[in-house]
C-alpha cells in the first residue's frame, strides 16, 4: 500500500529541509567527534558523525520518524508494518509508539533474542516467519491484508531516504564542507540520502559508499548499471546484507562518486580502533567506512573526511575480537 | 618541588575561569548526552557529561593541561614528573608532549602492559618501581632529585583541581542548573573541582560524591573529619583506589552535600547499562555515580541529575560481564 503522504519522487532540497524540521524534536542531534590520535595515524582529518548515539542506536530512527510524522491520524489508524530483524524494526517500533500508532514487525524466528526483546520493549507486535526473504514478504503481505497497516520499507521509500539525509545535512551544518563524505551501503537509504544532502547543502563533497567485499552487490550494481540481488552475503556487517532498491539505485547511479569495498579483517580492526581510541560502541557495519580509509590511505592523505557511524547495536557478550570467537 | 606558577590556595571563581580559557583549545569540549530509555527507567532526567570522550579518554587531561599550560618555558626546561599507573600518567604524558616538555612517569612494574604502552606512546620516560606506595614515592623523589623535573600530583594540587573543575563548569554552561551533580571520588580532584564550579557557576546544585563500598575511605574521611588512608581497597573501579589529599579534603569538607557508597554488582550493572543503552565505553569508576542513582532511586525521582562520566579506559579483552570472568 502506497500512502499518499509519502514522497513520490526523489527528495528535493526542500523535502529534506521539511523532513529535518519535522523530526528535529524527535531525534537526537548527534555529536560530531574527532580523535587526534586517529587523525595522526591516518594522515587526514576525520569527523565522525555519531549516529550510533542516535535513538535506538542507529540512524534508522531519522527515517522512521520522518515516515511516522508524515502520516496523519487517519493514515495511522491501522498502524504501520515492516519486515526487518535489524535497526529499522526497532526504529519503526519506537517511532510508532511515539506517534501513538501500532507497529507490526515481521521477523524471522531465527532472529537473535536480544533483537526480539528490543522490538517488543517498544510495544510492537512481532509476527514470526521462516528465515527466507520469500517467507518475510508473504507474511508481511498477510499482515497488511489483515490489519490495513501501512508498509514502511526500510530504505526503498523516498520519505525514509529524506529522513536519513538529515544526518549528512547536520554534518555539513556543523563542520562545513569536507573533501569526502563516507557512509556504509546496504540497501542504500543512508547513502542515497547522503548524496542528496551533499549536493543540496554542500559544495564539492565527494560521497563514497563503503561496502564489505563479502557483500559487494551495491558495488557491482553501480558499476554495471543494474540492480543485483544480494546473494549469500558473507560479512560480519549484519546491517549491510540487503541489496539496493530501485529508488536508492536511481539516486545513487548518477550522483555517487565511488564505492569502496573492504576486507573483513579491516572491518574488525577499524571497529576495534574506534572502540579503543574514541570510547564509543559501533557495530561492524559502522566500521566499514573507516576500514575503507585504512585500506586506501593515499586517497585521503591531507584531506578532510566526514564519516557517518551508522549504528551501535552489538551483542556485548560476543565481540569479534574476544577469545571465544577466535 | 612546589612551583610558583601553581595555585597556592583553593581555586577562586576567576582561577577556574582562567583555567578554562587556558585549556580550551587543548581539550575536547565533550558532549552532554541523554538517554530517554534510561530517564524513563530511573524516573529522573540524567545529563551525562562524557569525559570518557575527552583526550586520553579521561577528565584527567583537563587538570594535566592546566598544569602544563600554567608553567613557562623556564619552569618546563627539566620536564614534569608524577607517579601513576592510571589516567593521570597518560594525561600528563600527552600534555607534556603538547607543551614540548619531557615527562617522567613512575609506574609499578606490575602495571598492565596496555597502560605502559599508552604512556610510552605519548613519548614519556617510564621509570619502573616495586608495586608499593613507598617504592613509588621514593623512586619519584629520586627522579626529581636527578632531573629537576616539576612534580605534578594527580589530584592534591590546586592547579590540577582548577582544571578538573572545568568539566562541571561546562555542564552548567550547557544545561544550566540541575538538582544534583554526581561525580566519582578517588583522590577527590574531580569531585573537589566539581563542588567549586557548582558553587561559583551554579545555583543550589547539590554535589554528591560516589564511591565503591569496597573503597569507602572518602566517605569515612568526610564523615569523621579526618583523612583516612585507602587501605587494601577492593573494587573493580581501578581509578578510585587512592585516598583524599589535604587539599581535596579541605575543599570537600565544608562544601560537599553527601557521599553515596555503592555495591560492586551495581557498578557492573550500571556500566553495562550505559554501554548498552548509550553506546559509549566507560570504565568501572565512571559507572559509580549511575550505580548510586540505581541504588537510591527515591532520592532522585523527578529530579534533574548531572553525572560526570570520568573515563573510558578499559581492557576490551576482559570485560566484567564476559563469560571468562564469571
Interface residues (C-beta under 8 A of the other chain):
Chain A: X28 X31 X33 X34 X36 X52 X53 X55 X57 X272 X275 X276 X278 X279 X280 X281 X282 X312 X313 X316 X317 X319 X321 X322 X323 X324
Chain B: X28 X31 X33 X34 X36 X52 X53 X55 X57 X272 X275 X276 X278 X279 X280 X281 X282 X312 X313 X316 X317 X319 X321 X322 X323 X324
